[in-house]
Amino acid sequence: MTTVERMGELLSDDLLITVTGGADPGYNPADDALGRAGPGRSWSWLGNYYPPEALAHDKAVRGNLAAGSNPVMAHAKAVRLLPPAVGSYFRARFHPGPDDMHLP
């Protein structure tokens, strides 16, 4: 696995591929809506949009939780991925890309 440095932070190829497309994103709606834009299954008014940036954010939060962070710190450590996830919701809703998924 190779990495790319961005602003002093190393990003893995797996994360880059997931965010930029080109691989099966790995959305899992049955797992508390893994990859859905919005907080879990709540905020149903957002619809069921699954962009890769939201999946990357969800995976980062869950990874932090698995590493022993409390919920607040798990989200704080993944905050750098939140702005792209929020922006990707609008793209997925109004101009979907090839890796964006929408469920009725």
C-alpha positions, 0 to 999 in steps of 0.5 A: 500500500502506498501513501500520498502526503497532503498538508503533512498528513499521509493518506492511504491509497485505499482512502484516496481510491474510495474518495476519488472513485474507481473502486467498489465504495463499500456502502452498507445500508444495513450497517446503520447506513454506513456511507449515508450522508447524514447521521446514521438513519436519522434525518430522513428528510435528507433522503438516502444518498451514499457518496464516497466522501460520506463513506470515508467519514463514516469509516474514519469515525468507526475506526476511531471508535474501534481504536478506543476513542469515545464518541466525541473524540472519534468525531473530532478526529474525523472532522477533516473529512466532514466538509467533503462529506457535506459537499458530496451530499449536494453533488449526490443529490443534484448531479450524481457521480458514478460512485454516488448511490441513491436508495429510495 
